[in-house]
Amino acid sequence: MPSRTTRRRTTLRRAARAAAVAALAAGLGATAMSGSASAIVNGRDSTERYPFMATLPLSAAQLADGSCGATLIDRQWVLTAAHCVVGDPDTELTLKGTVRIGSAHRDSGGTVRAVDRVVVHPGFAFGDGTTGPNRNDLALVHLDRPAPQQPIRIADHPGTPGTPTRLLGFGTVVDTHDYQRMVFPDRLQELPTRIGTPADCAPGWADPTRLCTLSRVPQAMACFGDSGGPQIQRGRGGRWELIGTTSGPGAPGVPCAGGPGLYTDVAAHAPWIRDTVAAR
């Protein structure tokens, strides 16, 4: 019979992926906010157009319908969390083979493209959600043909701690680990946030490749279903720039909205992204 530790790790990975779901519960990326996170709790309906916002439809044994977030960074490439696309037999997570781009609605509008191929960061590794987070949690999805939407620029570097940022996602708006109680909004949600210091997350969870993110709204953060989605900041000319990809919680053992979020630092991985895109 599996040990208690083994069962817990299996449960955490399950949450982290079905959330990938986190997206299925898509929002934090899927390390989960307390096992996995993927949806924005206590966010608000989107207030402007985000043509670079994308979703990856997913299916899993625990969830009949879910998705992970993604970001259009090139006319034919979207960036998401690796845990959203790496298969895990425990969850039977399946990428349905399409990407929806530029819509404020989860299941309609925008541009739909087929997935041509997926490239996972070679250094990706699952964290167990208790002693450590996912590492190098990024994947690039190549579309079968270019999308008409304008890709977002990757920031040269994220702002300093305290810099205002924004999270986007279609994750659950109910903070729960019970898949049956999760509620996924039709309308894209956004949340005002700020960059934290490494000390704002659990010791060692935020490092030069991961961003600790704090909500500017009480009891709010990405959750199940937001995995892979973007964290953005204002850049040149006031335009949005991409700085992070939803990966999981910033501390173990807390509800999604009860602690910080952990985001993969996209700028820190820009050389790998550029080389992969250039290689086509």
SVG drawing of the C-alpha trace seen along z (x, -y; Angstrom):
<svg xmlns="http://www.w3.org/2000/svg" viewBox="-20 -56 40 58">
<polyline fill="none" stroke="black" stroke-width="0.4" points="0.0,0.0 1.4,-3.4 2.9,-5.4 1.3,-8.6 4.1,-10.6 3.6,-8.9 -0.2,-9.4 0.3,-13.1 2.7,-13.6 0.3,-11.9 -2.5,-14.1 -0.4,-17.3 0.7,-16.4 -2.9,-15.6 -4.0,-19.0 -1.1,-20.6 -2.0,-19.1 -5.7,-19.2 -5.3,-22.6 -3.2,-23.1 -4.9,-22.9 -4.3,-24.4 -5.4,-25.2 -8.0,-23.1 -8.6,-24.9 -6.0,-26.6 -4.5,-29.6 -1.8,-29.1 0.0,-27.2 -0.3,-24.0 2.0,-23.6 -1.0,-24.8 -1.5,-27.2 -1.8,-24.8 -1.0,-21.9 -2.0,-23.6 -3.3,-26.9 -5.0,-28.0 -7.8,-30.4 -8.2,-34.0 -10.1,-34.3 -11.6,-37.7 -10.4,-39.1 -12.6,-41.2 -13.9,-41.0 -11.3,-42.1 -11.3,-45.9 -9.5,-46.0 -8.6,-43.9 -5.7,-41.5 -5.0,-40.2 -2.1,-38.2 -4.1,-36.2 -4.6,-32.5 -6.1,-29.3 -5.2,-25.7 -8.3,-23.4 -7.6,-20.4 -9.3,-17.3 -8.6,-15.2 -10.3,-12.4 -11.1,-14.8 -12.5,-17.6 -14.8,-17.3 -13.7,-20.6 -10.7,-22.8 -7.9,-24.9 -4.6,-26.4 -3.6,-30.0 -1.0,-30.9 0.5,-34.0 1.1,-34.8 4.7,-35.8 5.1,-35.3 2.5,-35.1 3.0,-31.3 4.0,-30.6 2.4,-30.7 4.1,-30.4 2.6,-28.4 3.6,-26.4 5.3,-23.1 3.1,-21.4 0.2,-22.2 1.5,-20.1 3.7,-17.4 1.7,-14.1 1.1,-12.6 -0.5,-9.2 -2.0,-10.0 -4.3,-12.7 -4.6,-11.5 -4.3,-15.1 -4.7,-15.6 -4.1,-18.7 -7.1,-18.8 -5.0,-20.1 -6.3,-23.7 -5.4,-27.1 -7.8,-30.0 -6.2,-33.5 -7.4,-37.0 -10.8,-36.3 -12.3,-37.7 -14.4,-34.6 -13.3,-31.1 -15.0,-29.0 -15.9,-31.4 -14.5,-34.3 -10.9,-35.1 -8.8,-33.0 -8.6,-29.2 -5.4,-27.5 -4.4,-23.8 -1.3,-22.8 1.5,-21.8 4.1,-20.8 5.1,-21.4 8.6,-22.2 9.1,-21.8 12.0,-23.6 14.8,-21.0 15.3,-21.9 11.6,-21.5 11.0,-19.4 7.9,-19.0 8.1,-20.2 6.2,-18.3 4.2,-21.4 5.5,-21.0 9.3,-21.2 9.8,-23.1 8.1,-24.5 8.2,-23.5 11.5,-24.4 11.9,-26.0 8.1,-25.7 7.8,-26.8 6.7,-25.3 6.3,-26.7 3.4,-25.6 3.8,-26.0 0.6,-26.8 -0.2,-25.2 -0.4,-28.7 0.1,-32.3 -2.5,-34.1 -3.6,-37.7 -3.4,-39.0 -0.4,-41.2 2.0,-39.2 3.1,-40.8 6.7,-41.8 8.8,-40.0 10.2,-42.5 13.9,-43.0 13.6,-42.3 10.8,-42.4 10.4,-45.5 11.8,-45.9 9.8,-44.7 6.7,-46.9 6.2,-47.3 2.5,-47.1 1.7,-44.1 -1.5,-42.3 -2.6,-38.7 -4.9,-37.3 -6.8,-34.0 -9.9,-31.9 -9.3,-29.8 -11.8,-29.0 -13.3,-32.0 -14.1,-29.7 -11.1,-29.0 -11.4,-25.3 -9.6,-22.0 -12.8,-20.2 -13.1,-19.9 -16.9,-19.6 -17.2,-23.0 -14.9,-24.9 -16.5,-27.6 -14.8,-28.7 -15.9,-32.1 -16.8,-32.6 -15.3,-36.1 -11.6,-36.6 -10.5,-37.7 -7.8,-40.2 -6.2,-41.0 -4.0,-43.9 -0.8,-42.6 2.8,-43.7 6.2,-42.1 7.2,-40.9 10.6,-40.1 12.0,-36.6 11.3,-36.8 7.6,-37.2 7.4,-33.6 8.5,-30.5 12.3,-30.3 14.0,-29.3 10.9,-29.3 11.6,-32.6 15.0,-32.7 16.5,-34.4 14.2,-32.4 11.0,-32.7 8.9,-35.7 7.1,-36.0 3.9,-37.9 1.6,-39.6 -2.1,-40.6 -3.1,-44.3 -6.6,-43.1 -7.3,-41.3 -7.8,-37.6 -7.2,-37.3 -4.7,-35.4 -4.5,-33.0 -5.9,-29.6 -6.8,-26.3 -7.1,-26.8 -4.9,-29.9 -1.7,-27.9 0.4,-29.1 -1.3,-32.4 0.5,-35.8 1.8,-38.2 2.3,-41.6 3.7,-45.0 3.7,-48.4 6.7,-48.9 7.7,-51.2 5.1,-53.7 2.8,-52.3 2.3,-49.1 1.9,-45.8 5.0,-43.5 5.2,-39.9 7.3,-39.2 5.9,-36.0 4.0,-32.8 1.7,-31.3 3.4,-28.3 2.0,-27.7 1.8,-28.9 4.5,-30.9 4.1,-28.9 2.9,-25.4 -0.3,-24.6 -2.4,-27.8 -5.5,-28.4 -5.0,-30.1 -6.1,-33.5 -4.3,-33.1 -0.8,-33.6 1.6,-34.8 1.8,-33.3 4.9,-32.0 5.6,-32.9 8.3,-31.7 10.4,-34.7 10.0,-34.9 12.8,-37.4 15.3,-35.0 14.4,-32.4 14.4,-34.7 17.5,-33.2 15.9,-29.7 12.6,-31.2 14.4,-33.2 16.5,-30.2 13.5,-27.9 11.4,-30.3 14.2,-31.0 14.8,-27.3 11.1,-26.9"/>
</svg>
